[in-house]
Amino acid sequence: MEKESNIEGSKSTGMSGLNDKILSVQKRLADYLNLKCRNISSKGLLVTLIIFTALMSAILLKLIIDAIQ
């Protein structure tokens, strides 16, 4: 039983290191994107979001329709 718990403990420690690295990369990316978007007005961000959503919806709808045919 002790060996199993030691193996599980080492796996969680390894995953913890990976999780920490992923979180640090996400934080750096979020900070970078916040710096880039700081000067854009909220109306501009909303328009960009609407355009992005419409474009992605059109692309995904086309993929779904092509898959059905």
BELPELIN-V841745 format. One record per residue. N is the residue number from 1. SS is DSSP state (hx for helix, st for strand, lp for the rest). PSI is psi as a letter, one per 30 degrees, with the letter a starting at -180 (NA if undefined). NEAR is the number of other ideal C-beta (glycine too) atoms within 12 Angstrom. Layout:
BEGIN
n=N ss=SS psi=PSI near=NEAR
n=N ss=SS psi=PSI near=NEAR
END
This chain:
BEGIN
n=1 ss=lp psi=e near=7
n=2 ss=hx psi=e near=8
n=3 ss=hx psi=e near=9
n=4 ss=hx psi=e near=10
n=5 ss=hx psi=e near=11
n=6 ss=hx psi=e near=12
n=7 ss=hx psi=e near=13
n=8 ss=hx psi=e near=14
n=9 ss=hx psi=e near=14
n=10 ss=hx psi=e near=14
n=11 ss=hx psi=e near=14
n=12 ss=hx psi=e near=14
n=13 ss=hx psi=e near=14
n=14 ss=hx psi=e near=14
n=15 ss=hx psi=e near=14
n=16 ss=hx psi=e near=14
n=17 ss=hx psi=e near=14
n=18 ss=hx psi=e near=14
n=19 ss=hx psi=e near=14
n=20 ss=hx psi=e near=14
n=21 ss=hx psi=e near=14
n=22 ss=hx psi=e near=14
n=23 ss=hx psi=e near=14
n=24 ss=hx psi=e near=14
n=25 ss=hx psi=e near=14
n=26 ss=hx psi=e near=14
n=27 ss=hx psi=e near=14
n=28 ss=hx psi=e near=14
n=29 ss=hx psi=e near=14
n=30 ss=hx psi=e near=14
n=31 ss=hx psi=e near=14
n=32 ss=hx psi=e near=13
n=33 ss=hx psi=e near=14
n=34 ss=hx psi=e near=14
n=35 ss=hx psi=e near=12
n=36 ss=hx psi=e near=13
n=37 ss=hx psi=f near=16
n=38 ss=lp psi=e near=13
n=39 ss=lp psi=f near=10
n=40 ss=lp psi=k near=16
n=41 ss=lp psi=l near=11
n=42 ss=hx psi=e near=12
n=43 ss=hx psi=e near=10
n=44 ss=hx psi=e near=14
n=45 ss=hx psi=e near=18
n=46 ss=hx psi=e near=13
n=47 ss=hx psi=e near=14
n=48 ss=hx psi=e near=17
n=49 ss=hx psi=e near=16
n=50 ss=hx psi=e near=14
n=51 ss=hx psi=e near=14
n=52 ss=hx psi=e near=14
n=53 ss=hx psi=e near=14
n=54 ss=hx psi=e near=14
n=55 ss=hx psi=e near=14
n=56 ss=hx psi=e near=14
n=57 ss=hx psi=e near=14
n=58 ss=hx psi=e near=14
n=59 ss=hx psi=e near=14
n=60 ss=hx psi=e near=14
n=61 ss=hx psi=e near=14
n=62 ss=hx psi=e near=14
n=63 ss=hx psi=e near=13
n=64 ss=hx psi=e near=12
n=65 ss=hx psi=e near=11
n=66 ss=hx psi=e near=10
n=67 ss=hx psi=e near=9
n=68 ss=hx psi=e near=8
n=69 ss=lp psi=NA near=7
END
